[in-house]
Amino acid sequence: MPSMRMTTPRLLVLQALIDDPGRERYGLDLAGEAGLEPGTIYPILVAFENAGWLSSRPEDIDVHAEGRPRRRYYKLTPAGDTAARAALAKRRRAPRGATGELAW
């Protein structure tokens, strides 16, 4: 499993995904839950998918009937679930600052 630098936005996305690991989520939904701007979420999702942490699929809809673009749904892979839990646990074990609070 490739290692990856864990930034605060990446950790926020992992936390949102791990809250319900079996559920498929689309980017805007994840951005809202993680408290990130929509433009921030997609590069993170691509990086996680390239690392094998996420699988994705396009939504099967008639875009004209729905009146909106097709969504791409993301879901943690088993390797991604393990990696997400490890990254979040590592971050919790290594607090920043004198108070022991997480930086995020």
Beta strands, then each sheet from edge to edge (+ up, - down):
strand 1: 25-26
strand 2: 54-58
strand 3: 72-76
sheet 1: 1+ 3- 2+
end
